[in-house]
Amino acid sequence: MRENPFYNRHYPTPHETPPFQDIRLEDYEPAMLEGIRQDDAFIQRIIDNPEPPTFDNTIAVISPDDLLERVTKVFFNLLSADTNDEMDALAQKMAPILTEHANNIMFNRRYFERVKAVYDQYHPSSADSPSPSSVESSSPSSALVQSGLPARPLTPEEQMLLEKAYDGFIRAGVALDDEHQTRLREINNEMSLLSLQFSQNNLKETNAFELHITEEADLSGLPETAHEAAALAAKEHGKEGWLFTLHAPSYGPFLTYADNRELRRQMYMAKNTICIKPNEFNNEAIVARIVNLRRERAQLLGYKTFADLVLKERMAENADNVYRLLNQLLDAYMEPARGELREIEDMARRIEGDDFQLQPWDFSYYGHKLKMERYNIDAEMLRPYLELSRVKEGVFGLATRLYGITFVENKEIPVYHPDVQAFEVLDQDGSFLAVLYTDFHPRKGKQSGAWMTSYKEQCIGPELDDSVLRDAAEKNLPLILPPTDPSTWKNSRPHVSLVMNFTKPTETKPALLTLGEVETFLHEFGHALHGIFANTRFASLSGTNVYWDFVELPSQFMENYAVEPEFLNTFARHYETGEPIPQELIDRIIASRNFNVAYACIRQVSFGLLDMAYYTLTEPFDADVQTFEREAWQRAQLFDEVPGTCMSVQFSHIMAGGYAAGYYSYKWAEVLDADAFSVFKQAGIFDRATAQRFRDCILSRGGTEHPMTLYRRFRGQEPTIDALLERNGIKRD
């Protein structure tokens, strides 16, 4: 009889990577249900442990089998990267079951009593605070604290884990009475389904649109790469002519180059009316419901707004500090952005006549013409020098030059799609660091955008002997291992994945990227390095498990290298001739790096304002979504509203992702990354000593300490906005 591959605690694959080739759709549900059962039994053993609660037997306990973690990592990662209708349906079925399981853990008052007892040992003043009003426990926390058990000193990482464990229960609602806990369960269950439905609607609407062109004249202005990609897309769909979609490698070039203004308008309107049309994929009601449920959840937990709840665990700390940053950026960048827009309007009127009214679908088109006139630089000029395999060598080589690590493809590691490659990452001494998957091109079952994720987090701990675990389970004993020598512990290394949607190869050309796509690669690779270098004891604190407004520092830091000549010269060669990228072309890249930088900043600020507007609401949201959006970001808008368009209904970051009340994080981290890169500029952009300090102080430490503590340790001081303004060429009065 065939065994469910998820039931094997040690996959028989290189580095125990997921055996994708053996996994079937029918494996997920039973493995998830069994994982839930195992979780429940494990937690019950912690609760039933007759020994007084300690950090080691309550907080730092080792799970005997991370089955639920293993199966959900694979399932939900593939739900984003390689889904289908059957996967989507199973996600809808399992989401409420998984949410209910999470609720059962975080509302378990007996479990919380043990956690609180440990917390009180290290925070004596908290022992006098009231316990949850409806706790029914045979061992209240006061009795547990009075056990007389000495509290051993904790390391900073252990202290952080304890804080997160305790605060996690409180923020989840364990202290609420039964009535409010019941309501919170309902909210959590509904939210899990709504966020899933929001994403599925977005993907289906994106995939549903096609601009099918049969007249070659309608391709006027489009570069050869766009012609070939569109012809290949049409061929793959069994059609004649050329096919354009809303995926970035197709949509972006069309808006930038297509001479046919009406077709540009059609593409723009298709993109910006996703999930707002009166059909089954409309997300307006879902947006309103998500916003209201999050506000209600926050207020049940004692916070005035959802932003207050979120920002309590962010570097920004509160909404006032977020708005302070956004307002600083508005003050510094708004007038330059207006100037950039006027220059593009002037360019358009020089070409089209004085009566021409610039619209959003014209901005990239005439902006490109102005950039060509001013700098003679164009994304298509760079493509021949940015062939994907060379770019990959360059990005990997950058990590080698900075940190001494190397990447070796291992074709024995199973992958989930033929497009995917798997690499072993080796440290400078040749030791194994991580597995890295790369998945570069768009396809039907793949969400748009780019992201880094992981299939296994890094952690350090004792080896779990199968016979000991089996014996403990059979005898229903607490699964607390006896103390062991930490020097014998295993450093379990991570499995990291990069998922992107880059320009695909055509029948005549390899994948040739734009400089923007190279920047995206560097960005996601920075996240990957955060995971690859993780070196912490606890998985929940490793890698990118940090404050949300700190997580973008490693990624945005790497983007700085995209326009550095010393980096470009390491890989940028013509894909046909092998000639290096000409110096004068690099000079033009550098000269044009701040072209429309203020416009781009204000656009990001507008998204931050919209996000904060939704999540600083104190009263139920009952407005029209389009009207609310228009008013929320009005002071950061450079174009008049286009009727019928809406961002909120497709804004996955703040509705279905982790950026709710946190979109400002990109600009917050940009201040950090500019400040951090200024250190490298002073020491040399490839300086190994500075890179090692960045690795040791930030990349390897995950969330083990407060982010500002980590940053100050690297930088020697707190960051200022000055380096960002200098990099962008923005002057302050």
QUINOR-V345054 format. One record per residue. N is the residue number from 1. SS is DSSP state (H for helix, E for strand, L for the rest). Layout:
BEGIN
N & SS
N & SS
END
This chain:
BEGIN
1 & L
2 & L
3 & L
4 & L
5 & H
6 & H
7 & H
8 & L
9 & L
10 & L
11 & L
12 & L
13 & L
14 & H
15 & H
16 & H
17 & L
18 & L
19 & L
20 & H
21 & H
22 & H
23 & L
24 & L
25 & H
26 & H
27 & H
28 & H
29 & H
30 & H
31 & H
32 & H
33 & H
34 & H
35 & H
36 & H
37 & H
38 & H
39 & H
40 & H
41 & H
42 & H
43 & H
44 & H
45 & H
46 & H
47 & H
48 & H
49 & L
50 & L
51 & L
52 & L
53 & L
54 & L
55 & H
56 & H
57 & H
58 & H
59 & H
60 & L
61 & L
62 & L
63 & L
64 & L
65 & L
66 & L
67 & H
68 & H
69 & H
70 & H
71 & H
72 & H
73 & H
74 & H
75 & H
76 & H
77 & H
78 & H
79 & H
80 & H
81 & H
82 & L
83 & L
84 & L
85 & H
86 & H
87 & H
88 & H
89 & H
90 & H
91 & H
92 & H
93 & H
94 & H
95 & H
96 & H
97 & H
98 & H
99 & H
100 & H
101 & H
102 & H
103 & H
104 & H
105 & H
106 & H
107 & L
108 & L
109 & H
110 & H
111 & H
112 & H
113 & H
114 & H
115 & H
116 & H
117 & H
118 & H
119 & H
120 & H
121 & H
122 & H
123 & L
124 & H
125 & H
126 & H
127 & H
128 & H
129 & L
130 & L
131 & L
132 & L
133 & L
134 & L
135 & L
136 & L
137 & L
138 & L
139 & L
140 & L
141 & H
142 & H
143 & H
144 & H
145 & H
146 & L
147 & L
148 & L
149 & L
150 & L
151 & L
152 & L
153 & L
154 & L
155 & L
156 & H
157 & H
158 & H
159 & H
160 & H
161 & H
162 & H
163 & H
164 & H
165 & H
166 & H
167 & H
168 & H
169 & H
170 & H
171 & H
172 & H
173 & L
174 & L
175 & L
176 & L
177 & L
178 & H
179 & H
180 & H
181 & H
182 & H
183 & H
184 & H
185 & H
186 & H
187 & H
188 & H
189 & H
190 & H
191 & H
192 & H
193 & H
194 & H
195 & H
196 & H
197 & H
198 & H
199 & H
200 & H
201 & H
202 & H
203 & H
204 & H
205 & H
206 & H
207 & H
208 & H
209 & L
210 & L
211 & E
212 & E
213 & E
214 & L
215 & L
216 & H
217 & H
218 & H
219 & H
220 & L
221 & L
222 & L
223 & L
224 & H
225 & H
226 & H
227 & H
228 & H
229 & H
230 & H
231 & H
232 & H
233 & H
234 & H
235 & H
236 & H
237 & L
238 & L
239 & L
240 & L
241 & L
242 & E
243 & E
244 & E
245 & L
246 & L
247 & L
248 & H
249 & H
250 & H
251 & H
252 & H
253 & H
254 & H
255 & H
256 & H
257 & H
258 & L
259 & L
260 & L
261 & H
262 & H
263 & H
264 & H
265 & H
266 & H
267 & H
268 & H
269 & H
270 & H
271 & H
272 & H
273 & L
274 & L
275 & L
276 & L
277 & L
278 & L
279 & L
280 & L
281 & L
282 & L
283 & L
284 & H
285 & H
286 & H
287 & H
288 & H
289 & H
290 & H
291 & H
292 & H
293 & H
294 & H
295 & H
296 & H
297 & H
298 & H
299 & H
300 & H
301 & L
302 & L
303 & L
304 & L
305 & L
306 & H
307 & H
308 & H
309 & H
310 & H
311 & H
312 & L
313 & L
314 & L
315 & L
316 & L
317 & L
318 & L
319 & H
320 & H
321 & H
322 & H
323 & H
324 & H
325 & H
326 & H
327 & H
328 & H
329 & H
330 & H
331 & H
332 & H
333 & H
334 & H
335 & H
336 & H
337 & H
338 & H
339 & H
340 & H
341 & H
342 & H
343 & H
344 & H
345 & H
346 & H
347 & H
348 & H
349 & H
350 & H
351 & H
352 & H
353 & L
354 & L
355 & L
356 & L
357 & L
358 & L
359 & L
360 & H
361 & H
362 & H
363 & H
364 & H
365 & H
366 & H
367 & H
368 & H
369 & H
370 & H
371 & H
372 & H
373 & H
374 & H
375 & H
376 & L
377 & L
378 & L
379 & H
380 & H
381 & H
382 & H
383 & H
384 & L
385 & L
386 & L
387 & E
388 & H
389 & H
390 & H
391 & H
392 & H
393 & H
394 & H
395 & H
396 & H
397 & H
398 & H
399 & H
400 & H
401 & H
402 & H
403 & H
404 & L
405 & L
406 & E
407 & E
408 & E
409 & E
410 & L
411 & L
412 & L
413 & L
414 & L
415 & L
416 & L
417 & L
418 & L
419 & L
420 & L
421 & E
422 & E
423 & E
424 & E
425 & E
426 & E
427 & L
428 & L
429 & L
430 & L
431 & L
432 & E
433 & E
434 & E
435 & E
436 & E
437 & E
438 & E
439 & E
440 & E
441 & E
442 & L
443 & L
444 & L
445 & L
446 & L
447 & L
448 & L
449 & L
450 & L
451 & E
452 & E
453 & E
454 & E
455 & E
456 & E
457 & L
458 & L
459 & E
460 & E
461 & E
462 & L
463 & L
464 & L
465 & L
466 & H
467 & H
468 & H
469 & H
470 & H
471 & H
472 & H
473 & H
474 & H
475 & L
476 & L
477 & L
478 & L
479 & L
480 & L
481 & L
482 & L
483 & L
484 & L
485 & L
486 & H
487 & H
488 & H
489 & L
490 & E
491 & E
492 & E
493 & L
494 & E
495 & E
496 & E
497 & E
498 & E
499 & E
500 & E
501 & E
502 & E
503 & L
504 & L
505 & L
506 & L
507 & L
508 & L
509 & L
510 & L
511 & L
512 & E
513 & L
514 & L
515 & H
516 & H
517 & H
518 & H
519 & H
520 & H
521 & H
522 & H
523 & H
524 & H
525 & H
526 & H
527 & H
528 & H
529 & H
530 & H
531 & H
532 & H
533 & L
534 & L
535 & L
536 & L
537 & L
538 & L
539 & H
540 & H
541 & H
542 & L
543 & L
544 & L
545 & L
546 & L
547 & L
548 & L
549 & L
550 & L
551 & L
552 & L
553 & H
554 & H
555 & H
556 & H
557 & H
558 & H
559 & H
560 & H
561 & H
562 & H
563 & H
564 & L
565 & H
566 & H
567 & H
568 & H
569 & L
570 & L
571 & L
572 & L
573 & E
574 & L
575 & L
576 & L
577 & L
578 & L
579 & L
580 & E
581 & L
582 & L
583 & H
584 & H
585 & H
586 & H
587 & H
588 & H
589 & H
590 & H
591 & H
592 & L
593 & L
594 & L
595 & L
596 & L
597 & H
598 & H
599 & H
600 & H
601 & H
602 & H
603 & H
604 & H
605 & H
606 & H
607 & H
608 & H
609 & H
610 & H
611 & H
612 & H
613 & H
614 & H
615 & H
616 & L
617 & L
618 & L
619 & L
620 & L
621 & L
622 & L
623 & L
624 & L
625 & H
626 & H
627 & H
628 & H
629 & H
630 & H
631 & H
632 & H
633 & L
634 & H
635 & H
636 & H
637 & L
638 & L
639 & L
640 & L
641 & L
642 & L
643 & L
644 & L
645 & L
646 & L
647 & L
648 & H
649 & H
650 & H
651 & L
652 & H
653 & H
654 & H
655 & H
656 & L
657 & L
658 & L
659 & L
660 & L
661 & L
662 & L
663 & L
664 & L
665 & H
666 & H
667 & H
668 & H
669 & H
670 & H
671 & H
672 & H
673 & H
674 & H
675 & H
676 & H
677 & H
678 & H
679 & H
680 & H
681 & H
682 & H
683 & H
684 & L
685 & L
686 & L
687 & L
688 & H
689 & H
690 & H
691 & H
692 & H
693 & H
694 & H
695 & H
696 & H
697 & H
698 & H
699 & H
700 & L
701 & L
702 & L
703 & L
704 & L
705 & L
706 & L
707 & H
708 & H
709 & H
710 & H
711 & H
712 & H
713 & H
714 & H
715 & H
716 & L
717 & L
718 & L
719 & L
720 & L
721 & L
722 & H
723 & H
724 & H
725 & H
726 & H
727 & H
728 & H
729 & L
730 & L
731 & L
732 & L
733 & L
END
